[in-house]
């Protein structure tokens, strides 16, 4: 699993408990399991996006990623607040 520079920065900006939760979820859901297999919390985005192809939900956190040649590339990490996605303390639209 590869993390983009943006994803690394977003992980570092989190509280330690949230960072640990996300790292464990990413390890279990994206490394140990088939990252392309759809589950209740891991699925392909409904609308095409330039940013990512898949989303992983962990509580109110969202991890957006792509799978290229069997390698998972985490490109963005944000937090869901109501109906808005917050990335780097700003509203973000995929």
Protein Blocks (a to p, Z undefined) as FASTA:
>chain_A
ZZdfklmmmmmmpcfklmmmmmmmmmmmmmmpcfkbccfklccdfbdcfkbmbdcdehjb
ccddddeehiacdfbdcddehjacceehiacdZZ
